[in-house]
């Protein structure tokens, strides 16, 4: 069995995953890594491949795709760990998606060549994992970067519809469009650890990582290994007011704006008293009209291959 299993989503980034395969193979061979590359064929296939790779004894299971592919591989490895078949297995990342937000918060570069260097160096760090239950996943789904409820989720839904825009521009245009589609947030009860907040909320972001949508810094001070989830909650404002919120989130300065509530917690329950919850986890749809979501932090669940230079502050 190869030491590295590379799980490529060929449709990531509108075909960028398949186009990246020759470059991935060339770089990994240059580092003389023992690897096997496989392609996903259907939704959740990456999770199944990750589980099998762990059971077969791979040392590093690598997600080559966007945030959705990374989410599936993470789910597969957490499930394998719970089954006792993932001891000593680390997760790696190669970025070929649009947002690559999970990788950003994990100190993994978004350039293929640099990503392969990181895999070859093999520096490991322990990361926390979130678990969200509700919507289409009453049994729960794991996430590495974050859960977005409300405005944030609708932005993601709209971005998926755009065929000719890529990266940050795609999400920015989707955000501007969403201002006119989602300007009346639901009345929510948000319980986080010992606190309760009841208000009409435009957006609730529950973050393990730092960023969503390519450049929206939902939790600029979040860390993957601090044992806490970071919250960014925006109360309902006018349509014009939404335009004033967006620059703050892009800069990560929302704590200075009166419309935002921030905090940290290990256990969060979001309930729609009036209205409903559109939501995603790592860009994967959790629900379009959910009633309640429960989110928990699972500390030190996985080992992750990260960039030693970034972690040391050298780049």
C-alpha positions as CSV (number, residue, x, y, z in Angstrom):
1,X,0.0,0.0,0.0
2,X,1.3,3.5,-0.9
3,X,2.1,5.8,1.9
4,X,0.0,8.6,0.3
5,X,-3.5,8.3,-1.1
6,X,-4.3,11.3,-3.3
7,X,-8.1,11.6,-3.7
8,X,-8.9,14.0,-6.6
9,X,-12.3,15.4,-7.4
10,X,-12.0,15.9,-11.1
11,X,-15.0,18.3,-11.2
12,X,-13.6,20.7,-8.5
13,X,-13.2,24.2,-9.7
14,X,-15.2,23.5,-12.8
15,X,-12.8,20.9,-14.1
16,X,-9.6,22.3,-12.5
17,X,-9.2,19.1,-10.5
18,X,-8.8,17.0,-13.6
19,X,-6.5,19.5,-15.2
20,X,-4.3,19.5,-12.1
21,X,-3.7,15.8,-12.1
22,X,-0.5,15.8,-14.4
23,X,1.0,18.6,-12.3
24,X,0.2,16.8,-9.0
25,X,1.8,13.6,-10.3
26,X,4.9,15.4,-11.6
27,X,5.5,17.2,-8.3
28,X,4.9,14.2,-6.1
29,X,7.3,12.1,-8.2
30,X,9.9,14.9,-8.0
31,X,9.8,14.5,-4.2
32,X,10.0,10.7,-4.7
33,X,6.8,10.2,-2.7
34,X,5.2,6.8,-2.7
35,X,1.6,7.6,-3.7
36,X,-1.5,6.4,-5.4
37,X,-3.9,8.8,-7.1
38,X,-7.7,8.0,-7.4
39,X,-10.6,10.1,-8.7
40,X,-14.0,10.5,-7.1
41,X,-17.0,9.4,-9.2
42,X,-20.0,10.6,-7.2
43,X,-21.0,12.5,-4.1
44,X,-19.6,11.2,-0.8
45,X,-17.1,9.0,-2.8
46,X,-14.2,10.9,-1.3
47,X,-15.4,10.0,2.2
48,X,-15.6,6.4,1.2
49,X,-12.2,6.4,-0.4
50,X,-10.7,8.1,2.7
51,X,-12.2,5.4,5.0
52,X,-10.8,2.7,2.8
53,X,-7.4,4.3,2.6
54,X,-7.2,4.5,6.4
55,X,-8.3,0.9,6.8
56,X,-5.6,-0.2,4.2
57,X,-2.8,1.5,6.2
58,X,-2.1,4.7,4.3
59,X,-0.1,7.2,6.3
60,X,-1.5,10.3,4.7
61,X,-4.8,10.7,2.9
62,X,-4.8,13.8,0.7
63,X,-7.9,15.7,-0.6
64,X,-7.2,17.3,-3.9
65,X,-10.2,19.6,-4.6
66,X,-12.2,22.4,-3.1
67,X,-13.7,22.8,0.4
68,X,-16.4,20.2,-0.4
69,X,-13.9,17.5,-1.3
70,X,-11.9,18.3,1.8
71,X,-15.0,18.1,3.9
72,X,-15.8,14.6,2.6
73,X,-12.2,13.3,3.2
74,X,-12.4,14.8,6.7
75,X,-15.7,13.0,7.3
76,X,-14.2,9.7,6.1
77,X,-11.2,10.0,8.3
78,X,-13.2,10.9,11.4
79,X,-15.5,8.0,10.8
80,X,-12.5,5.7,10.3
81,X,-11.0,7.0,13.6
82,X,-14.2,6.2,15.4
83,X,-14.0,2.7,13.9
84,X,-10.4,2.3,15.2
85,X,-8.9,2.2,11.7
86,X,-7.2,5.6,11.4
87,X,-4.5,5.5,14.1
88,X,-1.5,7.4,12.9
89,X,-3.2,8.6,9.7
90,X,-2.9,12.3,8.8
91,X,-5.0,14.4,6.4
92,X,-3.3,16.4,3.6
93,X,-4.7,19.0,1.2
94,X,-4.0,20.1,-2.4
95,X,-6.0,23.1,-3.5
96,X,-7.8,23.0,-6.8
97,X,-11.2,24.5,-5.8
98,X,-12.6,28.0,-5.9
99,X,-12.6,29.2,-2.3
100,X,-10.0,27.0,-0.6
101,X,-11.0,28.5,2.8
102,X,-10.3,25.4,4.8
103,X,-6.8,25.3,3.6
104,X,-6.3,29.0,4.3
105,X,-7.1,28.5,8.0
106,X,-4.9,25.3,8.1
107,X,-1.7,27.0,6.9
108,X,-1.7,25.1,3.6
109,X,-0.7,27.1,0.4
110,X,-3.1,27.2,-2.5
111,X,-0.5,26.5,-5.2
112,X,-0.1,22.9,-6.3
113,X,3.7,22.9,-6.3
114,X,3.9,24.4,-2.8
115,X,1.2,22.0,-1.6
116,X,3.3,19.1,-2.7
117,X,6.3,20.5,-0.9
118,X,4.2,20.6,2.3
119,X,3.2,17.0,1.8
120,X,6.8,16.0,1.3
121,X,8.0,17.8,4.4
122,X,5.2,16.1,6.4
123,X,4.9,18.5,9.3
124,X,1.9,17.5,11.4
125,X,-0.4,19.4,13.7
126,X,-3.5,18.3,15.6
127,X,-6.8,19.9,14.6
128,X,-10.2,20.2,16.2
129,X,-13.3,19.1,14.2
130,X,-16.9,20.4,14.4
131,X,-20.0,18.3,14.2
132,X,-23.4,19.7,13.1
133,X,-26.7,17.8,13.4
134,X,-30.0,18.8,11.8
135,X,-31.4,19.6,8.4
136,X,-30.5,16.9,5.9
137,X,-28.1,15.3,8.5
138,X,-30.0,14.5,11.7
139,X,-27.3,11.9,12.3
140,X,-24.6,14.6,12.1
141,X,-21.9,15.7,9.6
142,X,-18.4,16.8,10.5
143,X,-16.8,20.0,9.3
144,X,-13.3,21.4,9.4
145,X,-13.8,25.1,8.4
146,X,-17.2,26.3,9.5
147,X,-21.0,26.3,9.4
148,X,-22.8,29.2,7.8
149,X,-26.5,30.0,8.5
150,X,-28.6,32.6,6.8
151,X,-27.0,35.2,4.5
152,X,-23.7,33.4,4.3
153,X,-25.4,30.2,3.2
154,X,-27.5,31.9,0.5
155,X,-24.3,33.5,-0.9
156,X,-22.9,30.0,-1.3
157,X,-26.0,28.8,-3.0
158,X,-25.9,31.7,-5.4
159,X,-22.2,31.3,-6.1
160,X,-22.9,27.7,-7.2
161,X,-25.2,29.0,-10.0
162,X,-22.5,31.2,-11.6
163,X,-20.8,29.5,-14.5
164,X,-18.5,32.1,-15.8
165,X,-17.0,33.7,-12.6
166,X,-14.4,32.1,-10.4
167,X,-12.7,32.6,-7.0
168,X,-13.3,35.6,-4.9
169,X,-15.1,37.6,-7.6
170,X,-17.7,34.8,-7.8
171,X,-18.4,35.1,-4.1
172,X,-18.4,38.9,-4.1
173,X,-21.0,39.0,-6.9
174,X,-23.1,36.4,-5.2
175,X,-22.9,38.4,-1.9
176,X,-24.1,41.6,-3.7
177,X,-26.9,39.6,-5.4
178,X,-27.9,38.1,-2.0
179,X,-28.4,41.6,-0.5
180,X,-31.6,41.8,-2.7
181,X,-32.6,38.1,-2.1
182,X,-32.2,37.7,1.6
183,X,-32.8,40.9,3.6
184,X,-35.3,39.6,6.1
185,X,-33.6,37.2,8.5
186,X,-35.5,34.8,10.8
187,X,-36.1,35.2,14.5
188,X,-33.5,33.0,16.1
189,X,-32.8,31.6,19.5
190,X,-29.0,31.1,19.6
191,X,-27.7,29.2,22.6
192,X,-23.9,29.0,23.0
193,X,-22.5,27.4,26.1
194,X,-24.2,29.3,29.0
195,X,-25.4,32.3,26.9
196,X,-28.7,32.8,25.0
197,X,-29.3,35.4,22.3
198,X,-32.8,35.9,20.8
199,X,-33.0,38.2,17.8
200,X,-33.7,38.5,14.1
201,X,-30.4,37.5,12.6
202,X,-29.1,38.1,9.1
203,X,-26.3,35.6,9.5
204,X,-24.7,33.2,12.0
205,X,-21.3,31.8,11.2
206,X,-19.8,29.1,13.4
207,X,-16.1,28.8,12.6
208,X,-13.3,26.4,13.3
209,X,-11.2,28.1,10.5
210,X,-10.9,31.7,9.7
211,X,-12.5,32.5,6.3
212,X,-15.4,31.8,4.0
213,X,-16.1,32.7,0.4
214,X,-12.5,33.3,-0.6
215,X,-12.0,36.6,1.3
216,X,-14.7,37.0,4.0
217,X,-12.9,36.8,7.4
218,X,-15.6,35.4,9.6
219,X,-13.3,34.6,12.4
220,X,-9.9,36.2,11.9
221,X,-8.5,35.1,15.3
222,X,-9.8,31.5,15.2
223,X,-7.3,28.6,15.5
224,X,-7.9,25.0,14.5
225,X,-6.5,23.6,17.7
226,X,-7.8,25.9,20.5
227,X,-10.7,23.7,21.6
228,X,-13.3,26.4,20.7
229,X,-15.6,27.4,17.9
230,X,-15.7,31.1,17.0
231,X,-19.1,32.8,16.4
232,X,-19.9,35.7,14.2
233,X,-23.6,36.8,14.5
234,X,-25.1,39.7,12.5
235,X,-28.4,41.0,13.6
236,X,-31.0,42.1,11.0
237,X,-30.2,45.5,9.5
238,X,-31.7,47.3,6.5
239,X,-30.8,46.5,3.0
240,X,-28.6,49.6,2.8
241,X,-27.1,48.5,6.2
242,X,-26.0,45.2,4.7
243,X,-23.7,47.0,2.3
244,X,-21.9,48.6,5.3
245,X,-21.4,45.1,6.9
246,X,-19.7,43.5,4.0
247,X,-16.5,45.5,4.1
248,X,-16.1,44.8,7.9
249,X,-16.4,41.1,7.3
250,X,-13.9,41.3,4.4
251,X,-11.4,43.1,6.7
252,X,-12.2,41.0,9.8
253,X,-13.2,44.1,11.8
254,X,-16.8,43.1,12.5
255,X,-16.1,43.3,16.3
256,X,-16.1,47.1,15.9
257,X,-19.6,47.2,14.4
258,X,-22.6,47.3,16.6
259,X,-24.6,44.9,14.4
260,X,-22.3,42.0,15.2
261,X,-22.0,39.7,18.2
262,X,-18.9,37.6,18.5
263,X,-18.0,34.9,20.9
264,X,-16.5,31.4,21.4
265,X,-18.1,28.2,22.5
266,X,-18.0,24.4,22.4
267,X,-21.7,23.8,22.0
268,X,-24.2,25.9,20.0
269,X,-27.9,25.4,19.3
270,X,-29.6,27.6,16.7
271,X,-33.4,27.4,16.5
272,X,-35.7,29.3,14.1
273,X,-38.6,30.7,16.2
274,X,-40.0,32.4,13.1
275,X,-38.7,31.7,9.5
276,X,-36.2,29.0,8.7
277,X,-32.5,28.2,8.4
278,X,-30.7,28.0,5.1
279,X,-27.3,26.5,6.1
280,X,-24.1,24.9,4.9
281,X,-21.0,23.2,6.4
282,X,-17.7,23.8,4.5
283,X,-19.8,24.8,1.5
284,X,-21.9,21.7,1.5
285,X,-25.7,22.3,1.9
286,X,-27.1,21.3,5.3
287,X,-30.6,22.5,4.6
288,X,-32.5,25.2,2.8
289,X,-35.3,25.6,5.3
290,X,-34.1,24.0,8.5
291,X,-35.7,24.4,11.9
292,X,-32.8,23.7,14.3
293,X,-29.1,23.0,14.1
294,X,-26.8,21.7,16.9
295,X,-23.1,22.2,16.6
296,X,-20.4,20.7,18.9
297,X,-16.6,21.0,18.9
298,X,-14.6,17.8,19.1
299,X,-11.1,18.6,20.3
300,X,-7.9,17.1,18.8
301,X,-9.7,14.8,16.4
302,X,-7.3,14.6,13.4
303,X,-3.7,15.1,12.5
304,X,-3.2,17.5,9.6
305,X,-0.2,18.1,7.3
306,X,0.5,21.8,7.3
307,X,3.2,24.3,6.1
308,X,6.1,24.5,8.5
309,X,7.1,27.8,7.0
310,X,3.7,29.4,7.5
311,X,3.4,28.0,11.0
312,X,6.8,29.5,11.9
313,X,5.8,32.8,10.4
314,X,8.5,32.7,7.8
315,X,6.1,33.4,4.9
